[in-house]
Amino acid sequence: MTGGARFQVVVVGAGLVGTAAALALSRLGLRVALVERQPAQAPIEAWDTRIYAISPASQRFLERIGAWSRLDAGRIQPVYRMDVAGDAEGTVRLDAYQAGVPHLATIVESGRLQHALWQAIAADGSATLHCPATITAFERDEAGTRIALADGTTLEAELVVGADGAASRVRDWAGLATTTIPYGQSGVVANFACAQPHRGTAFQWFFDGDILAWLPLPGNRMSMVWSTDTVHAEELVALAPSVLAEAVQAAGHDRLGTLQALTAAAAFPLRLMRVETPVAAGVALIGDAAHGVHPLAGQGVNLGFGDAEALVEVLAQHRRMPGDLRVLEAYARRRAEPVQRMQAVTDGLHHLFAAPRAAGLRNAGMALVDRLPPLKAVLVREAMS
C-alpha cells in the first residue's frame, strides 16, 4: 500500500466523540488524522436545543484532554438532584449531597462542547485535520487501509476509527453487522424560560407511555426532551411556541411555573441499535457508530466518551500495532459490558413504562427505591460512571 500520507490512526467523523478520540490519541504520540465532511460552526448566543448531561467520568476525560477548560462557565449547569415521577404516586429523588458526591452531571450545549473540542485539537496541533473532506473509497490490504478523499488526497492508516454516527459508512464498509429496533417514538426537544428557579434539579416523568425530561440550564431556563409516539411528536413540533409552552407546562405539573419557549421544537427518531462487534482487523467503532440507546437515561454521549477513553487506554499499551485485531478485541471486551448493561437498562425501562398494565408495579418499585438510601446511592454512582 503506497502513495499516501501515512498515519497510525485515521478517525472518520469529527463529532464530539470522534474529535475527543483524535485529540486523546494524538496526545499519546500516535500519528493521527481526523476526517470530517463539515466544519464545526462557531456557537451562537441562542441556546442550543441539543444538550447533553455529561457524567463526572466523561468530564474528567474531557478535562484531561484539554477541552473542558475551554467551555464558557456561564453556559454550563451542574445537576445536583433528579426527581423522577411515575404515573401515580411513585417517585424517586436522586440527590448528589445524600450520595456524597459534588453533582450528578453537568448540562452542556452540544455546539459549545463541539467548539471547545475543535479549539483544543487546533491548539494541540498534533492531529492532521482534513475538513471539509469527502471520502470516496476505502481499500484494505495486509498493510492497512487506503482512504481516498474527493480532493485527490490519499490517507494510509493502520487503524480506521469509525466515529461517523448511527449511519456509519465505516461500519458498513467493514461489514460489521447491526440490529436496529425502532421504538416508534421520537424525541422532541426545545428550551424554555421558567418563572420559578430549578435549583439545579432535573425532572423526569413517566406517563401514558411517554417520558418527559426537564434538564436545568443556567439561569431560570430548562431544556426539554419529550419521548413520545411519532404522531404526537409531529403534533408537538407543529404547535405555536406559546401553545407548546402551555402543553409542556401542563405535562410537567407546573413544577417550574409559567414557561416561555426560547427555541423552536425539533424531533428525532428513537431506536435501539446493537452492533455484533465494534471491531475488525484495522477497524474500531466508537460512539453512535458502535451502539444506540434510548435517551431516557441521557447516557448516549457518555457511552461514546467511554469508548474513546477505553480505546486510548488500550492503544497506549500497544502503540506499535494499533490495527492488530487482538489489540482491538481487548477494546471490544472492555466496552461490551458497559454498553450491554446500558442498553438493557434503557430498553427495559422503556418497555416497562410503555406498558399500561404495569403501572402498579412500576410505581410501587419507584416508591420502594426512594425509601432505600443505599440503593439510591448505588444508582447515583452508576449514572456517574
Buried (B, 14 or more C-beta within 10 A) or exposed (E): BEEBBBBBBBBBBBBBBBBBBBBBBBBBEBBBBBBBBEEBEEBEEEBBBBBBBBBBBBBEBBEBBBBBEBBEEEBBBBBBBBBBBBBBEBBBBBBBEEBEBEBBBBBBBBBBBBBBBBBBBEEBEBBBBBEEBEBEEBEBEEEBBBBBBEEEBBBBBBBBBBBBBBEBBBBBBBEBEBEEEEBEBBBBBBBBBBEEEBEBBBBBBBBEBBBBBBBBBBEBBBBBBBBBBBEBBEBBBEBEBEEBBBBBBEBBEEBBEEBBBBBEBBBEEBBBBBBEBBBBBBBBBBBBBBBBBBBBBBBBBBBBBBBBBBBBBBBBEBEEBBBBBEBBBBBBEBBEEBBEEBBEBBBEBBEBBBEEEEBEEBBBBBBEBBEEEEEBBEBBBEBBE
